[in-house]
């Protein structure tokens, strides 16, 4: 196997990894948007009461 045959996979792997990172970031922002404010309110209420 030469380096030329494996170099074709490198961009595919990089794009796949970048897509996974982007998807994880988007999901975390969606979950924060759904649960974040309620979590913060509960946390503040727990510490203040």
SULTADA-V71191 format. One record per residue. N is the residue number from 0. SS is DSSP state (alpha for helix, beta for strand, coil for the rest). PSI is psi as a letter, one per 30 degrees, with the letter a starting at -180 (NA if undefined). Layout:
n-><N,N>
ss-><SS,SS>
psi-><PSI,PSI>
This chain:
n-><0,1,2,3,4,5,6,7,8,9,10,11,12,13,14,15,16,17,18,19,20,21,22,23,24,25,26,27,28,29,30,31,32,33,34,35,36,37,38,39,40,41,42,43,44,45,46,47,48>
ss-><coil,coil,alpha,alpha,alpha,alpha,alpha,alpha,alpha,alpha,alpha,alpha,alpha,alpha,alpha,alpha,alpha,alpha,alpha,alpha,alpha,alpha,alpha,alpha,alpha,alpha,alpha,alpha,alpha,alpha,alpha,alpha,alpha,alpha,alpha,alpha,alpha,alpha,alpha,alpha,alpha,alpha,alpha,alpha,alpha,alpha,alpha,alpha,coil>
psi-><k,l,f,e,f,f,f,f,f,e,e,e,e,e,e,e,e,e,e,e,e,e,e,e,e,e,e,e,e,e,e,e,e,e,f,e,e,e,e,e,e,e,e,e,e,e,f,f,NA>
